[in-house]
């Protein structure tokens, strides 16, 4: 009798624990809403990470930096020495 009461109380405790895990709280976004991004050539607001020779807000210098990086910095064929 004592053993069955122990198993019954353990089963009730485990079922209560299992049901408590099923209760998910709703997750809603509150606050600012959607953040609109700036154009890539506008910069990050800090010139600490900017490439030298690039001026934040100047689209033509930004495009020139991208072309230069693609040609010399990320092109393995031009970086290889013969």
PyMOL commands that place a pseudoatom at each C-alpha (Angstrom):
pseudoatom trace, name=CA, resn=UNK, resi=1, chain=A, elem=C, hetatm=0, pos=[0.000, 0.000, 0.000]
pseudoatom trace, name=CA, resn=UNK, resi=2, chain=A, elem=C, hetatm=0, pos=[2.822, 2.361, 0.891]
pseudoatom trace, name=CA, resn=UNK, resi=3, chain=A, elem=C, hetatm=0, pos=[4.662, 1.561, -2.343]
pseudoatom trace, name=CA, resn=UNK, resi=4, chain=A, elem=C, hetatm=0, pos=[1.640, 2.231, -4.549]
pseudoatom trace, name=CA, resn=UNK, resi=5, chain=A, elem=C, hetatm=0, pos=[1.063, 5.591, -2.810]
pseudoatom trace, name=CA, resn=UNK, resi=6, chain=A, elem=C, hetatm=0, pos=[4.710, 6.502, -3.477]
pseudoatom trace, name=CA, resn=UNK, resi=7, chain=A, elem=C, hetatm=0, pos=[4.424, 5.596, -7.175]
pseudoatom trace, name=CA, resn=UNK, resi=8, chain=A, elem=C, hetatm=0, pos=[1.127, 7.455, -7.465]
pseudoatom trace, name=CA, resn=UNK, resi=9, chain=A, elem=C, hetatm=0, pos=[2.547, 10.631, -5.935]
pseudoatom trace, name=CA, resn=UNK, resi=10, chain=A, elem=C, hetatm=0, pos=[5.661, 10.359, -8.119]
pseudoatom trace, name=CA, resn=UNK, resi=11, chain=A, elem=C, hetatm=0, pos=[3.531, 9.875, -11.233]
pseudoatom trace, name=CA, resn=UNK, resi=12, chain=A, elem=C, hetatm=0, pos=[1.375, 12.889, -10.323]
pseudoatom trace, name=CA, resn=UNK, resi=13, chain=A, elem=C, hetatm=0, pos=[4.447, 15.051, -9.719]
pseudoatom trace, name=CA, resn=UNK, resi=14, chain=A, elem=C, hetatm=0, pos=[6.010, 14.007, -13.031]
pseudoatom trace, name=CA, resn=UNK, resi=15, chain=A, elem=C, hetatm=0, pos=[2.790, 14.627, -14.958]
pseudoatom trace, name=CA, resn=UNK, resi=16, chain=A, elem=C, hetatm=0, pos=[2.434, 18.077, -13.359]
pseudoatom trace, name=CA, resn=UNK, resi=17, chain=A, elem=C, hetatm=0, pos=[6.026, 18.854, -14.310]
pseudoatom trace, name=CA, resn=UNK, resi=18, chain=A, elem=C, hetatm=0, pos=[5.458, 17.643, -17.870]
pseudoatom trace, name=CA, resn=UNK, resi=19, chain=A, elem=C, hetatm=0, pos=[2.329, 19.765, -18.253]
pseudoatom trace, name=CA, resn=UNK, resi=20, chain=A, elem=C, hetatm=0, pos=[4.091, 22.818, -16.865]
pseudoatom trace, name=CA, resn=UNK, resi=21, chain=A, elem=C, hetatm=0, pos=[6.703, 22.482, -19.598]
pseudoatom trace, name=CA, resn=UNK, resi=22, chain=A, elem=C, hetatm=0, pos=[4.001, 22.680, -22.265]
pseudoatom trace, name=CA, resn=UNK, resi=23, chain=A, elem=C, hetatm=0, pos=[2.922, 26.210, -21.376]
pseudoatom trace, name=CA, resn=UNK, resi=24, chain=A, elem=C, hetatm=0, pos=[4.629, 28.521, -23.863]
pseudoatom trace, name=CA, resn=UNK, resi=25, chain=A, elem=C, hetatm=0, pos=[4.307, 32.255, -23.404]
pseudoatom trace, name=CA, resn=UNK, resi=26, chain=A, elem=C, hetatm=0, pos=[3.438, 34.355, -26.476]
pseudoatom trace, name=CA, resn=UNK, resi=27, chain=A, elem=C, hetatm=0, pos=[6.411, 36.179, -27.965]
pseudoatom trace, name=CA, resn=UNK, resi=28, chain=A, elem=C, hetatm=0, pos=[5.605, 39.553, -29.466]
pseudoatom trace, name=CA, resn=UNK, resi=29, chain=A, elem=C, hetatm=0, pos=[7.860, 42.271, -30.743]
pseudoatom trace, name=CA, resn=UNK, resi=30, chain=A, elem=C, hetatm=0, pos=[7.230, 45.457, -28.865]
pseudoatom trace, name=CA, resn=UNK, resi=31, chain=A, elem=C, hetatm=0, pos=[9.071, 48.697, -29.079]
pseudoatom trace, name=CA, resn=UNK, resi=32, chain=A, elem=C, hetatm=0, pos=[10.821, 50.163, -32.075]
pseudoatom trace, name=CA, resn=UNK, resi=33, chain=A, elem=C, hetatm=0, pos=[9.215, 48.147, -34.858]
pseudoatom trace, name=CA, resn=UNK, resi=34, chain=A, elem=C, hetatm=0, pos=[11.013, 47.675, -38.157]
pseudoatom trace, name=CA, resn=UNK, resi=35, chain=A, elem=C, hetatm=0, pos=[14.401, 49.340, -38.540]
pseudoatom trace, name=CA, resn=UNK, resi=36, chain=A, elem=C, hetatm=0, pos=[15.149, 50.694, -41.980]
pseudoatom trace, name=CA, resn=UNK, resi=37, chain=A, elem=C, hetatm=0, pos=[18.733, 50.190, -43.111]
pseudoatom trace, name=CA, resn=UNK, resi=38, chain=A, elem=C, hetatm=0, pos=[20.810, 52.883, -44.727]
pseudoatom trace, name=CA, resn=UNK, resi=39, chain=A, elem=C, hetatm=0, pos=[22.523, 52.474, -48.056]
pseudoatom trace, name=CA, resn=UNK, resi=40, chain=A, elem=C, hetatm=0, pos=[25.822, 50.524, -47.730]
pseudoatom trace, name=CA, resn=UNK, resi=41, chain=A, elem=C, hetatm=0, pos=[27.926, 53.488, -48.814]
pseudoatom trace, name=CA, resn=UNK, resi=42, chain=A, elem=C, hetatm=0, pos=[26.577, 55.614, -45.937]
pseudoatom trace, name=CA, resn=UNK, resi=43, chain=A, elem=C, hetatm=0, pos=[28.935, 53.875, -43.529]
pseudoatom trace, name=CA, resn=UNK, resi=44, chain=A, elem=C, hetatm=0, pos=[28.578, 52.560, -40.015]
pseudoatom trace, name=CA, resn=UNK, resi=45, chain=A, elem=C, hetatm=0, pos=[28.799, 55.864, -38.181]
pseudoatom trace, name=CA, resn=UNK, resi=46, chain=A, elem=C, hetatm=0, pos=[32.342, 55.257, -36.966]
pseudoatom trace, name=CA, resn=UNK, resi=47, chain=A, elem=C, hetatm=0, pos=[35.378, 55.697, -39.171]
pseudoatom trace, name=CA, resn=UNK, resi=48, chain=A, elem=C, hetatm=0, pos=[37.276, 53.309, -36.924]
pseudoatom trace, name=CA, resn=UNK, resi=49, chain=A, elem=C, hetatm=0, pos=[36.574, 50.373, -39.252]
pseudoatom trace, name=CA, resn=UNK, resi=50, chain=A, elem=C, hetatm=0, pos=[36.554, 52.276, -42.549]
pseudoatom trace, name=CA, resn=UNK, resi=51, chain=A, elem=C, hetatm=0, pos=[39.090, 51.590, -45.266]
pseudoatom trace, name=CA, resn=UNK, resi=52, chain=A, elem=C, hetatm=0, pos=[41.543, 54.396, -45.876]
pseudoatom trace, name=CA, resn=UNK, resi=53, chain=A, elem=C, hetatm=0, pos=[40.623, 56.538, -48.870]
pseudoatom trace, name=CA, resn=UNK, resi=54, chain=A, elem=C, hetatm=0, pos=[36.911, 55.930, -48.501]
pseudoatom trace, name=CA, resn=UNK, resi=55, chain=A, elem=C, hetatm=0, pos=[34.644, 58.758, -47.444]
pseudoatom trace, name=CA, resn=UNK, resi=56, chain=A, elem=C, hetatm=0, pos=[31.325, 57.776, -45.782]
pseudoatom trace, name=CA, resn=UNK, resi=57, chain=A, elem=C, hetatm=0, pos=[28.401, 58.961, -47.900]
pseudoatom trace, name=CA, resn=UNK, resi=58, chain=A, elem=C, hetatm=0, pos=[30.386, 59.092, -51.166]
pseudoatom trace, name=CA, resn=UNK, resi=59, chain=A, elem=C, hetatm=0, pos=[28.981, 56.383, -53.398]
pseudoatom trace, name=CA, resn=UNK, resi=60, chain=A, elem=C, hetatm=0, pos=[31.603, 56.620, -56.137]
pseudoatom trace, name=CA, resn=UNK, resi=61, chain=A, elem=C, hetatm=0, pos=[34.520, 56.202, -53.699]
pseudoatom trace, name=CA, resn=UNK, resi=62, chain=A, elem=C, hetatm=0, pos=[32.676, 53.264, -52.086]
pseudoatom trace, name=CA, resn=UNK, resi=63, chain=A, elem=C, hetatm=0, pos=[32.258, 51.555, -55.482]
pseudoatom trace, name=CA, resn=UNK, resi=64, chain=A, elem=C, hetatm=0, pos=[35.911, 52.211, -56.305]
pseudoatom trace, name=CA, resn=UNK, resi=65, chain=A, elem=C, hetatm=0, pos=[37.002, 50.621, -53.012]
pseudoatom trace, name=CA, resn=UNK, resi=66, chain=A, elem=C, hetatm=0, pos=[34.883, 47.541, -53.784]
pseudoatom trace, name=CA, resn=UNK, resi=67, chain=A, elem=C, hetatm=0, pos=[36.415, 47.211, -57.251]
pseudoatom trace, name=CA, resn=UNK, resi=68, chain=A, elem=C, hetatm=0, pos=[39.913, 47.580, -55.860]
pseudoatom trace, name=CA, resn=UNK, resi=69, chain=A, elem=C, hetatm=0, pos=[39.296, 45.028, -53.114]
pseudoatom trace, name=CA, resn=UNK, resi=70, chain=A, elem=C, hetatm=0, pos=[37.822, 42.542, -55.585]
pseudoatom trace, name=CA, resn=UNK, resi=71, chain=A, elem=C, hetatm=0, pos=[40.723, 42.962, -57.999]
pseudoatom trace, name=CA, resn=UNK, resi=72, chain=A, elem=C, hetatm=0, pos=[43.688, 42.980, -55.635]
pseudoatom trace, name=CA, resn=UNK, resi=73, chain=A, elem=C, hetatm=0, pos=[42.610, 41.847, -52.185]
pseudoatom trace, name=CA, resn=UNK, resi=74, chain=A, elem=C, hetatm=0, pos=[40.313, 38.910, -52.867]
pseudoatom trace, name=CA, resn=UNK, resi=75, chain=A, elem=C, hetatm=0, pos=[41.530, 37.682, -56.236]
pseudoatom trace, name=CA, resn=UNK, resi=76, chain=A, elem=C, hetatm=0, pos=[43.894, 34.757, -55.598]
pseudoatom trace, name=CA, resn=UNK, resi=77, chain=A, elem=C, hetatm=0, pos=[45.213, 34.810, -59.165]
pseudoatom trace, name=CA, resn=UNK, resi=78, chain=A, elem=C, hetatm=0, pos=[46.661, 38.299, -58.740]
pseudoatom trace, name=CA, resn=UNK, resi=79, chain=A, elem=C, hetatm=0, pos=[47.977, 37.545, -55.230]
pseudoatom trace, name=CA, resn=UNK, resi=80, chain=A, elem=C, hetatm=0, pos=[49.947, 34.475, -56.262]
pseudoatom trace, name=CA, resn=UNK, resi=81, chain=A, elem=C, hetatm=0, pos=[53.591, 34.973, -57.018]
pseudoatom trace, name=CA, resn=UNK, resi=82, chain=A, elem=C, hetatm=0, pos=[55.133, 32.940, -59.831]
for i in range(1, 82): cmd.bond("trace and resi %d" % i, "trace and resi %d" % (i + 1))
show_as sticks, trace
zoom trace
